[in-house]
Amino acid sequence: MGLDDKLKNTAEEKIGEAKEAAGKATDNEDLEAEGKGDQAKGAIKQAGEKVKDVFK
């Protein structure tokens, strides 16, 4: 299940990047902030997966 989680986390980060870019392009601060939040959540989850890998 680790690979699936890593892919989902990476997808969440990429979706966040797209939302942030769309928010900047349309001058929508809420969408931009949502994108940054999605990126942060994905990055935190990725860090957790890396910690799990260390203890395998």
C-alpha positions in Angstrom: 0.0 0.0 0.0 3.0 2.3 0.4 3.3 3.0 -3.4 -0.4 3.8 -3.7 -0.1 6.3 -0.8 3.0 7.9 -2.3 1.2 8.3 -5.7 -1.9 9.8 -4.0 0.3 12.2 -2.0 2.2 13.3 -5.1 -1.1 13.8 -7.0 -2.4 15.9 -4.1 0.7 18.1 -4.4 0.4 18.5 -8.1 -3.3 19.3 -7.9 -2.3 21.9 -5.3 0.2 23.4 -7.6 -2.4 23.6 -10.4 -4.9 25.3 -8.0 -2.3 27.7 -6.8 -1.4 28.6 -10.4 -5.0 29.0 -11.4 -5.6 31.2 -8.3 -2.7 33.4 -9.3 -3.8 33.7 -12.9 -7.4 34.6 -12.0 -6.4 36.7 -9.0 -8.4 34.4 -6.7 -6.7 34.4 -3.3 -8.9 31.7 -1.9 -8.1 29.3 -4.7 -4.4 30.1 -4.4 -4.4 29.5 -0.6 -6.3 26.2 -1.1 -3.7 25.1 -3.6 -0.9 26.0 -1.1 -2.7 24.0 1.6 -3.1 21.0 -0.7 0.6 21.1 -1.5 1.5 21.3 2.2 -0.8 18.3 3.1 0.7 16.2 0.3 4.2 17.1 1.4 3.5 16.2 5.0 2.0 12.9 4.0 5.0 12.2 1.8 7.3 12.9 4.8 5.3 10.4 6.8 5.8 7.8 4.1 9.5 8.4 4.0 9.7 7.8 7.8 7.8 4.6 7.4 10.2 3.5 4.7 13.2 4.1 7.1 11.7 1.7 9.6 11.0 -1.1 7.2 
